[in-house]
Amino acid sequence: MRFYVRRRDFGRLTLTGLAAPFLGGLADSTFGGVPLGVQTYSFRDLPRPQDANAIDVLIKAMTDCGLSDCGVVGPTGRTARTECRARYPGHTEVERVRLKAREDLRAWRSNTSLDYFRGIKQKFDAAGITIYAYNYSFSADMTDAEIDRGFEMARALGAEIITASTNLTVAKRVAPFADKHRMIVAMHGHSNRTDPNEFCTPESFAVAMKMSK
């Protein structure tokens, strides 16, 4: 079992002194047998180089905090800004720009060598940080190739599971790929209880659990 601290909670832990035992670069951030980790998205506001490659910045932040376990939010590195435009277009973004960003993201997923992700894993390994999970949120506009590629990326990063924010309709498409790659997909819970397609009730999670081994 892993426990990941949300960004706002991590600040409170540090201020109250609960984070003190793992400050100073300790290699193992385990408490009572439970590995304490963080999602890389928690460090999204840290300054980064002009090329927007945040890998070294993220690793330094986690090392400074003494964290040895993490979930990586994808895509990593240079494409982070592209994904934000594709998934969360601003009110001033025109549709043409949004579609271009989406096409760029699809192309990046398809064309980026898996060695790129293996290189990221090597950097985390060298810092003593385990990549336990890879966040790859499946969307309705993904091709089957994009879905499959997410599992390949996760495997190249050394992740044991994929975490995802999606819905039941898309989850049904994802299930065969989870079986193919023999990898667990952990769905994020949502709050919209009026939409039966959302992951928001015990029943909706039970439906998804029946889709796959």
N, CA and C atoms as a LAMMPS dump frame, in Angstrom:
ITEM: TIMESTEP
0
ITEM: NUMBER OF ATOMS
639
ITEM: BOX BOUNDS ff ff ff
-5.0000000000000000e+02 5.0000000000000000e+02
-5.0000000000000000e+02 5.0000000000000000e+02
-5.0000000000000000e+02 5.0000000000000000e+02
ITEM: ATOMS id mol type element x y z
1 1 1 N 0.839 -1.196 0
2 1 2 C 0 0 0
3 1 3 C 0.871 1.242 0
4 2 1 N 0.534 2.225 -0.816
5 2 2 C 1.226 3.509 -0.836
6 2 3 C 0.271 4.602 -0.384
7 3 1 N 0.825 5.606 0.27
8 3 2 C 0.016 6.755 0.667
9 3 3 C 0.666 7.991 0.087
10 4 1 N -0.085 8.721 -0.735
11 4 2 C 0.433 9.935 -1.35
12 4 3 C -0.208 11.159 -0.718
13 5 1 N 0.643 12.116 -0.365
14 5 2 C 0.178 13.332 0.28
15 5 3 C -0.197 14.362 -0.779
16 6 1 N -1.381 14.955 -0.62
17 6 2 C -1.773 16.033 -1.517
18 6 3 C -0.939 17.27 -1.236
19 7 1 N -0.837 18.137 -2.232
20 7 2 C 0.04 19.302 -2.13
21 7 3 C -0.298 20.168 -0.92
22 8 1 N -1.58 20.459 -0.724
23 8 2 C -1.939 21.352 0.385
24 8 3 C -1.695 20.682 1.739
25 9 1 N -1.834 19.334 1.786
26 9 2 C -1.594 18.631 3.038
27 9 3 C -0.103 18.528 3.335
28 10 1 N 0.723 18.416 2.264
29 10 2 C 2.156 18.287 2.484
30 10 3 C 2.711 19.516 3.175
31 11 1 N 2.202 20.695 2.794
32 11 2 C 2.65 21.919 3.445
33 11 3 C 2.316 21.922 4.922
34 12 1 N 1.121 21.425 5.263
35 12 2 C 0.731 21.377 6.676
36 12 3 C 1.598 20.391 7.447
37 13 1 N 1.91 19.258 6.824
38 13 2 C 2.764 18.273 7.49
39 13 3 C 4.128 18.87 7.818
40 14 1 N 4.671 19.604 6.845
41 14 2 C 5.986 20.2 7.055
42 14 3 C 5.943 21.228 8.174
43 15 1 N 4.933 22.081 8.16
44 15 2 C 4.837 23.145 9.148
45 15 3 C 4.621 22.601 10.556
46 16 1 N 3.911 21.47 10.664
47 16 2 C 3.651 20.923 11.993
48 16 3 C 4.762 20.017 12.486
49 17 1 N 5.792 19.825 11.652
50 17 2 C 6.924 19.025 12.091
51 17 3 C 6.796 17.553 11.792
52 18 1 N 5.664 17.121 11.24
53 18 2 C 5.505 15.695 10.954
54 18 3 C 6.384 15.243 9.806
55 19 1 N 6.781 16.193 8.966
56 19 2 C 7.641 15.833 7.845
57 19 3 C 9.11 15.79 8.249
58 20 1 N 9.445 16.263 9.438
59 20 2 C 10.837 16.363 9.86
60 20 3 C 11.613 15.059 9.775
61 21 1 N 11.03 13.897 10.121
62 21 2 C 11.816 12.671 10.08
63 21 3 C 12.351 12.329 8.707
64 22 1 N 11.732 12.813 7.604
65 22 2 C 12.271 12.443 6.31
66 22 3 C 12.881 13.623 5.563
67 23 1 N 13.106 14.738 6.256
68 23 2 C 13.865 15.827 5.666
69 23 3 C 15.356 15.529 5.82
70 24 1 N 16.123 15.961 4.835
71 24 2 C 17.553 15.748 4.92
72 24 3 C 18.042 14.625 4.035
73 25 1 N 17.23 14.156 3.091
74 25 2 C 17.712 13.226 2.101
75 25 3 C 17.732 11.779 2.513
76 26 1 N 16.936 11.374 3.483
77 26 2 C 16.882 9.969 3.837
78 26 3 C 16.381 9.153 2.664
79 27 1 N 16.893 7.936 2.535
80 27 2 C 16.593 7.127 1.36
81 27 3 C 15.237 6.444 1.441
82 28 1 N 14.662 6.363 2.642
83 28 2 C 13.439 5.59 2.804
84 28 3 C 12.401 6.408 3.562
85 29 1 N 11.346 6.82 2.873
86 29 2 C 10.296 7.619 3.523
87 29 3 C 9.127 6.707 3.886
88 30 1 N 9.408 5.754 4.759
89 30 2 C 8.405 4.792 5.198
90 30 3 C 8.078 5.024 6.664
91 31 1 N 6.782 5.051 6.978
92 31 2 C 6.335 5.265 8.337
93 31 3 C 5.367 4.153 8.721
94 32 1 N 5.692 3.421 9.771
95 32 2 C 4.831 2.328 10.214
96 32 3 C 4.588 1.289 9.135
97 33 1 N 5.585 1.095 8.271
98 33 2 C 5.46 0.127 7.195
99 33 3 C 4.765 0.646 5.958
100 34 1 N 4.311 1.916 5.989
101 34 2 C 3.605 2.492 4.844
102 34 3 C 4.533 3.476 4.124
103 35 1 N 4.855 3.232 2.855
104 35 2 C 5.682 4.188 2.11
105 35 3 C 4.924 5.495 1.908
106 36 1 N 5.561 6.592 2.262
107 36 2 C 4.962 7.912 2.089
108 36 3 C 5.564 8.546 0.844
109 37 1 N 4.719 8.837 -0.127
110 37 2 C 5.215 9.386 -1.381
111 37 3 C 4.449 10.623 -1.794
112 38 1 N 4.737 11.076 -3.013
113 38 2 C 4.117 12.295 -3.514
114 38 3 C 3.864 12.153 -5.007
115 39 1 N 2.86 12.83 -5.492
116 39 2 C 2.631 12.897 -6.925
117 39 3 C 3.411 14.085 -7.474
118 40 1 N 4.085 13.896 -8.592
119 40 2 C 4.934 14.965 -9.119
120 40 3 C 4.152 16.24 -9.415
121 41 1 N 2.858 16.114 -9.645
122 41 2 C 2.015 17.284 -9.905
123 41 3 C 2.034 18.261 -8.732
124 42 1 N 2.343 17.761 -7.543
125 42 2 C 2.392 18.624 -6.362
126 42 3 C 3.474 19.688 -6.475
127 43 1 N 4.47 19.445 -7.323
128 43 2 C 5.572 20.392 -7.489
129 43 3 C 5.461 21.172 -8.795
130 44 1 N 4.265 21.252 -9.359
131 44 2 C 4.087 21.843 -10.681
132 44 3 C 4.436 23.33 -10.737
133 45 1 N 4.381 24.035 -9.603
134 45 2 C 4.618 25.477 -9.611
135 45 3 C 6.085 25.842 -9.402
136 46 1 N 6.948 24.852 -9.246
137 46 2 C 8.361 25.162 -9.048
138 46 3 C 8.961 25.731 -10.326
139 47 1 N 9.877 26.706 -10.199
140 47 2 C 10.552 27.243 -11.396
141 47 3 C 11.297 26.131 -12.116
142 48 1 N 11.311 26.211 -13.435
143 48 2 C 11.991 25.188 -14.222
144 48 3 C 12.77 25.85 -15.348
145 49 1 N 13.682 25.113 -15.98
146 49 2 C 14.47 25.704 -17.081
147 49 3 C 13.592 26.18 -18.223
148 50 1 N 14.201 26.965 -19.097
149 50 2 C 13.453 27.534 -20.222
150 50 3 C 12.88 26.455 -21.133
151 51 1 N 13.558 25.305 -21.236
152 51 2 C 13.062 24.259 -22.132
153 51 3 C 11.909 23.481 -21.504
154 52 1 N 11.518 23.866 -20.272
155 52 2 C 10.357 23.293 -19.577
156 52 3 C 10.558 21.843 -19.17
157 53 1 N 11.794 21.352 -19.223
158 53 2 C 12.062 19.995 -18.775
159 53 3 C 12.187 19.996 -17.261
160 54 1 N 11.189 19.431 -16.609
161 54 2 C 11.094 19.561 -15.155
162 54 3 C 11.673 18.376 -14.4
163 55 1 N 12.196 17.386 -15.082
164 55 2 C 12.608 16.151 -14.419
165 55 3 C 13.616 16.409 -13.308
166 56 1 N 14.696 17.119 -13.631
167 56 2 C 15.729 17.365 -12.623
168 56 3 C 15.199 18.206 -11.471
169 57 1 N 14.311 19.159 -11.793
170 57 2 C 13.709 20.009 -10.76
171 57 3 C 12.853 19.168 -9.814
172 58 1 N 12.064 18.266 -10.384
173 58 2 C 11.199 17.402 -9.568
174 58 3 C 12.019 16.485 -8.674
175 59 1 N 13.051 15.891 -9.237
176 59 2 C 13.88 14.972 -8.457
177 59 3 C 14.558 15.699 -7.303
178 60 1 N 15.071 16.898 -7.568
179 60 2 C 15.716 17.671 -6.5
180 60 3 C 14.717 17.998 -5.391
181 61 1 N 13.49 18.38 -5.777
182 61 2 C 12.48 18.726 -4.78
183 61 3 C 12.155 17.52 -3.901
184 62 1 N 12 16.357 -4.524
185 62 2 C 11.685 15.157 -3.749
186 62 3 C 12.862 14.719 -2.895
187 63 1 N 14.069 14.859 -3.433
188 63 2 C 15.264 14.523 -2.658
189 63 3 C 15.402 15.443 -1.454
190 64 1 N 15.162 16.733 -1.656
191 64 2 C 15.236 17.698 -0.557
192 64 3 C 14.221 17.365 0.542
193 65 1 N 13.083 16.795 0.142
194 65 2 C 12.045 16.415 1.107
195 65 3 C 12.287 15.021 1.701
196 66 1 N 13.278 14.305 1.159
197 66 2 C 13.56 12.971 1.667
198 66 3 C 12.569 11.925 1.214
199 67 1 N 11.862 12.169 0.132
200 67 2 C 10.849 11.236 -0.355
201 67 3 C 11.472 10.207 -1.282
202 68 1 N 11.097 8.947 -1.109
203 68 2 C 11.676 7.877 -1.909
204 68 3 C 10.638 7.143 -2.743
205 69 1 N 9.425 7.679 -2.848
206 69 2 C 8.356 6.999 -3.565
207 69 3 C 7.494 8.056 -4.238
208 70 1 N 7.116 7.84 -5.495
209 70 2 C 6.327 8.874 -6.168
210 70 3 C 5.426 8.307 -7.255
211 71 1 N 4.439 9.101 -7.601
212 71 2 C 3.623 8.852 -8.769
213 71 3 C 3.906 9.95 -9.771
214 72 1 N 4.232 9.575 -10.997
215 72 2 C 4.578 10.553 -12.027
216 72 3 C 3.335 10.904 -12.834
217 73 1 N 3.114 12.188 -13.01
218 73 2 C 2.007 12.659 -13.841
219 73 3 C 2.521 12.839 -15.256
220 74 1 N 1.847 12.239 -16.229
221 74 2 C 2.327 12.308 -17.594
222 74 3 C 1.483 13.215 -18.464
223 75 1 N 2.051 13.68 -19.574
224 75 2 C 3.414 13.384 -19.967
225 75 3 C 4.415 14.173 -19.156
226 76 1 N 5.647 13.7 -19.132
227 76 2 C 6.677 14.339 -18.331
228 76 3 C 7.57 15.203 -19.208
229 77 1 N 8.238 16.134 -18.558
230 77 2 C 9.233 16.931 -19.247
231 77 3 C 8.657 18.003 -20.148
232 78 1 N 9.112 18.029 -21.378
233 78 2 C 8.853 19.16 -22.265
234 78 3 C 7.406 19.302 -22.69
235 79 1 N 6.606 18.269 -22.583
236 79 2 C 5.248 18.334 -23.118
237 79 3 C 4.21 18.698 -22.072
238 80 1 N 4.629 19.003 -20.866
239 80 2 C 3.662 19.288 -19.807
240 80 3 C 2.742 20.441 -20.188
241 81 1 N 3.292 21.489 -20.767
242 81 2 C 2.471 22.635 -21.127
243 81 3 C 1.517 22.303 -22.267
244 82 1 N 1.974 21.457 -23.17
245 82 2 C 1.112 21.05 -24.279
246 82 3 C -0.103 20.315 -23.758
247 83 1 N 0.094 19.417 -22.783
248 83 2 C -1.038 18.669 -22.258
249 83 3 C -2.029 19.598 -21.58
250 84 1 N -1.539 20.597 -20.871
251 84 2 C -2.449 21.529 -20.196
252 84 3 C -3.322 22.247 -21.218
253 85 1 N -2.748 22.623 -22.333
254 85 2 C -3.541 23.302 -23.352
255 85 3 C -4.553 22.346 -23.973
256 86 1 N -4.149 21.096 -24.148
257 86 2 C -5.032 20.142 -24.804
258 86 3 C -6.201 19.745 -23.919
259 87 1 N -5.941 19.568 -22.65
260 87 2 C -6.974 19.073 -21.749
261 87 3 C -7.763 20.189 -21.094
262 88 1 N -7.097 21.32 -20.84
263 88 2 C -7.757 22.408 -20.133
264 88 3 C -7.571 23.716 -20.896
265 89 1 N -8.167 23.853 -22.082
266 89 2 C -7.976 25.074 -22.856
267 89 3 C -8.507 26.287 -22.107
268 90 1 N -7.745 27.367 -22.127
269 90 2 C -8.186 28.59 -21.467
270 90 3 C -9.333 29.237 -22.228
271 91 1 N -10.034 30.144 -21.584
272 91 2 C -11.191 30.786 -22.199
273 91 3 C -10.793 31.615 -23.416
274 92 1 N -9.542 32.037 -23.49
275 92 2 C -9.1 32.845 -24.616
276 92 3 C -8.521 32.011 -25.746
277 93 1 N -8.389 30.701 -25.541
278 93 2 C -7.843 29.823 -26.582
279 93 3 C -8.893 29.587 -27.653
280 94 1 N -8.512 29.732 -28.886
281 94 2 C -9.433 29.442 -29.981
282 94 3 C -9.409 27.948 -30.259
283 95 1 N -10.473 27.447 -30.871
284 95 2 C -10.576 26.016 -31.127
285 95 3 C -9.431 25.493 -31.986
286 96 1 N -8.968 26.275 -32.921
287 96 2 C -7.869 25.834 -33.774
288 96 3 C -6.611 25.554 -32.962
289 97 1 N -6.324 26.415 -32.014
290 97 2 C -5.14 26.229 -31.179
291 97 3 C -5.305 24.999 -30.293
292 98 1 N -6.517 24.803 -29.769
293 98 2 C -6.761 23.641 -28.914
294 98 3 C -6.581 22.346 -29.691
295 99 1 N -7.116 22.298 -30.899
296 99 2 C -6.998 21.094 -31.71
297 99 3 C -5.55 20.826 -32.105
298 100 1 N -4.812 21.896 -32.377
299 100 2 C -3.398 21.743 -32.722
300 100 3 C -2.64 21.169 -31.54
301 101 1 N -2.945 21.659 -30.334
302 101 2 C -2.286 21.148 -29.141
303 101 3 C -2.611 19.668 -28.945
304 102 1 N -3.862 19.298 -29.216
305 102 2 C -4.25 17.899 -29.08
306 102 3 C -3.507 17.02 -30.073
307 103 1 N -3.371 17.495 -31.291
308 103 2 C -2.642 16.744 -32.312
309 103 3 C -1.17 16.599 -31.935
310 104 1 N -0.589 17.672 -31.387
311 104 2 C 0.811 17.632 -30.967
312 104 3 C 1.013 16.602 -29.862
313 105 1 N 0.061 16.566 -28.934
314 105 2 C 0.174 15.625 -27.826
315 105 3 C 0.077 14.186 -28.332
316 106 1 N -0.847 13.935 -29.24
317 106 2 C -0.986 12.586 -29.799
318 106 3 C 0.283 12.175 -30.539
319 107 1 N 0.841 13.107 -31.297
320 107 2 C 2.069 12.818 -32.038
321 107 3 C 3.232 12.546 -31.087
322 108 1 N 3.292 13.331 -30.004
323 108 2 C 4.374 13.133 -29.039
324 108 3 C 4.285 11.756 -28.403
325 109 1 N 3.084 11.352 -28.042
326 109 2 C 2.905 10.031 -27.436
327 109 3 C 3.309 8.928 -28.401
328 110 1 N 2.994 9.1 -29.658
329 110 2 C 3.263 8.061 -30.636
330 110 3 C 4.731 8.001 -31.044
331 111 1 N 5.379 9.157 -31.107
332 111 2 C 6.706 9.235 -31.709
333 111 3 C 7.857 9.256 -30.718
334 112 1 N 7.567 9.564 -29.465
335 112 2 C 8.649 9.618 -28.473
336 112 3 C 9.113 8.215 -28.138
337 113 1 N 10.41 7.997 -28.247
338 113 2 C 10.966 6.672 -27.989
339 113 3 C 10.77 6.278 -26.529
340 114 1 N 10.549 4.995 -26.303
341 114 2 C 10.436 4.509 -24.928
342 114 3 C 11.754 4.665 -24.177
343 115 1 N 12.835 4.827 -24.908
344 115 2 C 14.125 5.068 -24.247
345 115 3 C 14.102 6.393 -23.489
346 116 1 N 13.29 7.335 -23.956
347 116 2 C 13.145 8.605 -23.242
348 116 3 C 12.622 8.36 -21.838
349 117 1 N 11.631 7.488 -21.712
350 117 2 C 11.049 7.171 -20.406
351 117 3 C 11.993 6.316 -19.573
352 118 1 N 12.713 5.429 -20.236
353 118 2 C 13.71 4.632 -19.504
354 118 3 C 14.793 5.54 -18.941
355 119 1 N 15.127 6.59 -19.683
356 119 2 C 16.108 7.553 -19.187
357 119 3 C 15.601 8.286 -17.962
358 120 1 N 14.317 8.617 -17.949
359 120 2 C 13.716 9.254 -16.776
360 120 3 C 13.787 8.313 -15.582
361 121 1 N 13.462 7.049 -15.807
362 121 2 C 13.536 6.056 -14.73
363 121 3 C 14.945 5.983 -14.16
364 122 1 N 15.94 6.016 -15.023
365 122 2 C 17.323 5.947 -14.549
366 122 3 C 17.662 7.118 -13.643
367 123 1 N 17.126 8.292 -13.979
368 123 2 C 17.392 9.47 -13.143
369 123 3 C 16.754 9.318 -11.762
370 124 1 N 15.513 8.836 -11.741
371 124 2 C 14.853 8.619 -10.461
372 124 3 C 15.561 7.521 -9.67
373 125 1 N 15.946 6.461 -10.345
374 125 2 C 16.67 5.365 -9.677
375 125 3 C 17.953 5.872 -9.039
376 126 1 N 18.678 6.727 -9.776
377 126 2 C 19.949 7.246 -9.264
378 126 3 C 19.744 8.085 -8.013
379 127 1 N 18.573 8.703 -7.902
380 127 2 C 18.259 9.531 -6.731
381 127 3 C 17.633 8.71 -5.605
382 128 1 N 17.448 7.411 -5.838
383 128 2 C 16.851 6.558 -4.82
384 128 3 C 15.346 6.71 -4.712
385 129 1 N 14.705 7.155 -5.796
386 129 2 C 13.258 7.373 -5.795
387 129 3 C 12.58 6.34 -6.69
388 130 1 N 11.597 5.658 -6.159
389 130 2 C 10.852 4.661 -6.91
390 130 3 C 9.638 5.291 -7.588
391 131 1 N 9.501 5.07 -8.883
392 131 2 C 8.291 5.488 -9.59
393 131 3 C 7.291 4.345 -9.464
394 132 1 N 6.34 4.517 -8.585
395 132 2 C 5.37 3.459 -8.305
396 132 3 C 4.187 3.521 -9.254
397 133 1 N 3.787 4.734 -9.637
398 133 2 C 2.586 4.901 -10.463
399 133 3 C 2.828 5.95 -11.541
400 134 1 N 2.095 5.792 -12.628
401 134 2 C 2.14 6.758 -13.724
402 134 3 C 0.724 7.226 -13.998
403 135 1 N 0.513 8.534 -13.902
404 135 2 C -0.816 9.085 -14.157
405 135 3 C -0.982 9.343 -15.646
406 136 1 N -1.904 8.608 -16.251
407 136 2 C -2.166 8.718 -17.688
408 136 3 C -3.669 8.663 -17.849
409 137 1 N -4.298 9.815 -17.814
410 137 2 C -5.754 9.859 -17.81
411 137 3 C -6.319 9.628 -19.208
412 138 1 N -7.059 8.554 -19.347
413 138 2 C -7.612 8.158 -20.637
414 138 3 C -8.83 9.017 -20.98
415 139 1 N -8.894 9.492 -22.214
416 139 2 C -9.998 10.336 -22.651
417 139 3 C -10.713 9.702 -23.834
418 140 1 N -11.914 10.167 -24.078
419 140 2 C -12.746 9.575 -25.12
420 140 3 C -12.161 9.782 -26.512
421 141 1 N -11.361 10.83 -26.686
422 141 2 C -10.807 11.092 -28.016
423 141 3 C -9.487 10.37 -28.264
424 142 1 N -9.059 9.524 -27.335
425 142 2 C -7.839 8.756 -27.547
426 142 3 C -8.07 7.626 -28.542
427 143 1 N -7.075 7.4 -29.38
428 143 2 C -7.099 6.23 -30.245
429 143 3 C -6.683 5.012 -29.432
430 144 1 N -6.952 3.819 -29.96
431 144 2 C -6.497 2.607 -29.277
432 144 3 C -4.981 2.611 -29.13
433 145 1 N -4.297 3.145 -30.139
434 145 2 C -2.832 3.201 -30.08
435 145 3 C -2.365 4.085 -28.926
436 146 1 N -3.073 5.198 -28.675
437 146 2 C -2.711 6.067 -27.558
438 146 3 C -2.922 5.366 -26.222
439 147 1 N -4.025 4.643 -26.114
440 147 2 C -4.285 3.901 -24.874
441 147 3 C -3.182 2.889 -24.632
442 148 1 N -2.86 2.127 -25.656
443 148 2 C -1.823 1.113 -25.54
444 148 3 C -0.478 1.734 -25.188
445 149 1 N -0.203 2.872 -25.782
446 149 2 C 1.084 3.541 -25.559
447 149 3 C 1.248 3.963 -24.104
448 150 1 N 0.154 4.318 -23.461
449 150 2 C 0.234 4.698 -22.052
450 150 3 C 0.778 3.576 -21.185
451 151 1 N 0.366 2.358 -21.472
452 151 2 C 0.871 1.212 -20.715
453 151 3 C 2.348 0.979 -21.005
454 152 1 N 2.741 1.185 -22.244
455 152 2 C 4.157 1.025 -22.594
456 152 3 C 5.01 2.073 -21.893
457 153 1 N 4.502 3.307 -21.822
458 153 2 C 5.221 4.366 -21.116
459 153 3 C 5.369 4.023 -19.639
460 154 1 N 4.276 3.568 -19.035
461 154 2 C 4.304 3.227 -17.614
462 154 3 C 5.321 2.133 -17.345
463 155 1 N 5.339 1.124 -18.201
464 155 2 C 6.283 0.024 -18.025
465 155 3 C 7.72 0.513 -18.156
466 156 1 N 7.973 1.401 -19.131
467 156 2 C 9.315 1.934 -19.329
468 156 3 C 9.775 2.763 -18.133
469 157 1 N 8.821 3.416 -17.463
470 157 2 C 9.149 4.198 -16.267
471 157 3 C 9.356 3.323 -15.04
472 158 1 N 8.966 2.054 -15.142
473 158 2 C 9.084 1.15 -14.005
474 158 3 C 7.886 1.195 -13.085
475 159 1 N 6.794 1.828 -13.522
476 159 2 C 5.603 1.943 -12.677
477 159 3 C 4.863 0.619 -12.594
478 160 1 N 4.292 0.357 -11.44
479 160 2 C 3.509 -0.857 -11.238
480 160 3 C 2.048 -0.67 -11.624
481 161 1 N 1.566 0.56 -11.551
482 161 2 C 0.156 0.822 -11.852
483 161 3 C 0.024 2.108 -12.662
484 162 1 N -1.128 2.255 -13.309
485 162 2 C -1.512 3.517 -13.938
486 162 3 C -2.651 4.106 -13.122
487 163 1 N -2.563 5.384 -12.823
488 163 2 C -3.697 6.084 -12.22
489 163 3 C -4.343 6.929 -13.308
490 164 1 N -5.661 7.056 -13.246
491 164 2 C -6.344 7.728 -14.34
492 164 3 C -7.625 8.396 -13.88
493 165 1 N -7.907 9.527 -14.49
494 165 2 C -9.189 10.193 -14.329
495 165 3 C -9.94 10.009 -15.638
496 166 1 N -11.05 9.274 -15.595
497 166 2 C -11.793 8.979 -16.812
498 166 3 C -13.228 8.64 -16.439
499 167 1 N -13.948 7.984 -17.335
500 167 2 C -15.316 7.58 -17.025
501 167 3 C -15.522 6.116 -17.392
502 168 1 N -16.698 5.598 -17.119
503 168 2 C -16.948 4.174 -17.32
504 168 3 C -16.909 3.78 -18.793
505 169 1 N -17.394 4.639 -19.657
506 169 2 C -17.379 4.325 -21.082
507 169 3 C -15.958 4.129 -21.588
508 170 1 N -15.074 5.032 -21.2
509 170 2 C -13.678 4.927 -21.621
510 170 3 C -12.996 3.764 -20.914
511 171 1 N -13.349 3.539 -19.657
512 171 2 C -12.746 2.431 -18.906
513 171 3 C -12.987 1.094 -19.604
514 172 1 N -14.143 0.956 -20.229
515 172 2 C -14.45 -0.286 -20.946
516 172 3 C -13.485 -0.503 -22.104
517 173 1 N -13.056 0.595 -22.726
518 173 2 C -12.058 0.486 -23.796
519 173 3 C -10.672 0.184 -23.238
520 174 1 N -10.411 0.682 -22.041
521 174 2 C -9.09 0.509 -21.438
522 174 3 C -8.892 -0.915 -20.918
523 175 1 N -9.962 -1.545 -20.46
524 175 2 C -9.871 -2.846 -19.801
525 175 3 C -9.073 -3.89 -20.586
526 176 1 N -9.302 -4.072 -21.888
527 176 2 C -8.522 -5.09 -22.611
528 176 3 C -7.026 -4.808 -22.621
529 177 1 N -6.658 -3.532 -22.607
530 177 2 C -5.238 -3.184 -22.597
531 177 3 C -4.623 -3.445 -21.224
532 178 1 N -5.408 -3.227 -20.17
533 178 2 C -4.929 -3.558 -18.818
534 178 3 C -4.661 -5.058 -18.718
535 179 1 N -5.563 -5.862 -19.298
536 179 2 C -5.361 -7.306 -19.299
537 179 3 C -4.148 -7.692 -20.143
538 180 1 N -4.016 -7.056 -21.283
539 180 2 C -2.895 -7.346 -22.182
540 180 3 C -1.558 -7.091 -21.489
541 181 1 N -1.461 -5.963 -20.813
542 181 2 C -0.193 -5.582 -20.176
543 181 3 C -0.089 -6.076 -18.739
544 182 1 N -1.146 -6.706 -18.246
545 182 2 C -1.172 -7.23 -16.879
546 182 3 C -0.815 -6.128 -15.879
547 183 1 N -1.488 -5.003 -16.018
548 183 2 C -1.204 -3.848 -15.164
549 183 3 C -2.498 -3.313 -14.557
550 184 1 N -2.426 -2.946 -13.304
551 184 2 C -3.576 -2.375 -12.608
552 184 3 C -3.781 -0.93 -13.038
553 185 1 N -5.035 -0.561 -13.268
554 185 2 C -5.406 0.829 -13.516
555 185 3 C -6.273 1.291 -12.353
556 186 1 N -5.811 2.312 -11.653
557 186 2 C -6.532 2.847 -10.492
558 186 3 C -7.264 4.115 -10.901
559 187 1 N -8.593 4.095 -10.803
560 187 2 C -9.404 5.225 -11.244
561 187 3 C -9.588 6.265 -10.141
562 188 1 N -9.52 7.523 -10.515
563 188 2 C -9.784 8.613 -9.58
564 188 3 C -11.285 8.726 -9.347
565 189 1 N -11.67 8.999 -8.146
566 189 2 C -13.065 9.243 -7.841
567 189 3 C -13.469 10.675 -8.166
568 190 1 N -14.702 10.863 -8.588
569 190 2 C -15.223 12.186 -8.919
570 190 3 C -16.417 12.514 -8.022
571 191 1 N -16.942 13.72 -8.161
572 191 2 C -18.004 14.157 -7.255
573 191 3 C -19.363 14.337 -7.927
574 192 1 N -19.42 14.137 -9.247
575 192 2 C -20.678 14.339 -9.966
576 192 3 C -21.554 13.094 -9.865
577 193 1 N -22.379 13.042 -8.857
578 193 2 C -23.211 11.866 -8.608
579 193 3 C -24.447 11.808 -9.505
580 194 1 N -24.671 12.851 -10.3
581 194 2 C -25.838 12.855 -11.19
582 194 3 C -25.553 12.172 -12.521
583 195 1 N -24.279 11.906 -12.803
584 195 2 C -23.905 11.281 -14.074
585 195 3 C -23.512 9.828 -13.811
586 196 1 N -24.294 8.863 -14.269
587 196 2 C -23.993 7.452 -14.014
588 196 3 C -22.734 6.969 -14.722
589 197 1 N -22.198 7.783 -15.62
590 197 2 C -20.977 7.413 -16.335
591 197 3 C -19.725 7.798 -15.561
592 198 1 N -19.885 8.552 -14.479
593 198 2 C -18.745 9.015 -13.687
594 198 3 C -18.366 7.992 -12.609
595 199 1 N -17.089 8.016 -12.228
596 199 2 C -16.635 7.243 -11.073
597 199 3 C -16.927 8.073 -9.826
598 200 1 N -18.087 7.83 -9.226
599 200 2 C -18.483 8.677 -8.104
600 200 3 C -19.229 7.91 -7.009
601 201 1 N -19.516 6.636 -7.226
602 201 2 C -20.23 5.84 -6.223
603 201 3 C -19.585 4.463 -6.114
604 202 1 N -19.809 3.758 -5.016
605 202 2 C -19.305 2.376 -4.921
606 202 3 C -19.795 1.518 -6.077
607 203 1 N -21.023 1.766 -6.53
608 203 2 C -21.579 0.977 -7.626
609 203 3 C -20.816 1.2 -8.934
610 204 1 N -20.413 2.441 -9.189
611 204 2 C -19.689 2.71 -10.431
612 204 3 C -18.323 2.028 -10.426
613 205 1 N -17.669 2.009 -9.271
614 205 2 C -16.392 1.301 -9.192
615 205 3 C -16.592 -0.204 -9.331
616 206 1 N -17.686 -0.713 -8.796
617 206 2 C -17.96 -2.138 -8.904
618 206 3 C -18.182 -2.535 -10.354
619 207 1 N -18.854 -1.676 -11.114
620 207 2 C -19.066 -1.944 -12.539
621 207 3 C -17.721 -2.046 -13.26
622 208 1 N -16.815 -1.135 -12.959
623 208 2 C -15.503 -1.149 -13.613
624 208 3 C -14.706 -2.39 -13.216
625 209 1 N -14.806 -2.805 -11.964
626 209 2 C -14.045 -3.965 -11.511
627 209 3 C -14.437 -5.231 -12.274
628 210 1 N -15.659 -5.265 -12.768
629 210 2 C -16.125 -6.438 -13.523
630 210 3 C -15.645 -6.446 -14.972
631 211 1 N -15.056 -5.343 -15.4
632 211 2 C -14.629 -5.237 -16.786
633 211 3 C -13.34 -5.989 -17.072
634 212 1 N -12.564 -6.244 -16.033
635 212 2 C -11.221 -6.749 -16.249
636 212 3 C -10.767 -7.618 -15.087
637 213 1 N -9.801 -8.463 -15.338
638 213 2 C -9.207 -9.269 -14.287
639 213 3 C -8.391 -8.426 -13.309
